[in-house]
Amino acid sequence: MGSQKKWPVTLTAADRDALVRVTSTGVHPASMIRRARVLLALDTSVGPVASQEELVVRVGVSGETLRLVAKRFTETGGDVWATIGRKERELPPVPSPVTGEVEARLIALACSQPPKGHVRWSLRLLEKHVALVDDIPDLDDSTIGRVLKKRGCVLI
C-alpha cells in the first residue's frame, strides 16, 4: 500500500486503547470516530496491514481518506488527538472591516443630529454618510445595523 510506505502509522498501546475507547464508548463526532477507525486499521504495531482495497471495504471510507489520515498522523508527529480532532482555524478567512475605532465613529455618527431635511437617521442614510467619511471603510446598511444592534443603539 503506497501510503503505508510514505506515511507509516505506528501506535503505542496507550494510543491504541484510547482510539478503541473513542470508537466504542462515549459521544464523539462521526468524523472523529471515522478517523480513529482508520488509524486503528492502518496501525502497523499489531502486525501487517491489509491492502488498501480491503481497508476501504472494512472501514467504509475511500482510499483518499486512508491516505489523508495517514499523512496527517505523520505530519502531526504521531499525535493521535491532533490527527482525529478538528483543525482549529488560526485566523478568520477575511478580517472584519469593523474595528473598535470604526465602531466608535459609527456610533458617534448615529448619535449625532441627522442632516438637514431628515428627521432621524436611517440605516441607508448612515450608509451614505459613512461612504463620504474618509477614515471609515465603506459599510453596507446591514453591517451598520448589526454594529448598532450589538451595542444597543436604537435609531429614533
Salt bridges, closest charged atoms under 4 A:
ASP43 OD2 - ARG16 NH1 2.93
GLU64 OE2 - ARG67 NH2 2.62
GLU103 OE1 - LYS150 NZ 3.84
GLU103 OE2 - ARG151 NE 2.34
ASP135 OD2 - ARG105 NH1 2.15
ASP141 OD2 - ARG124 NE 2.68
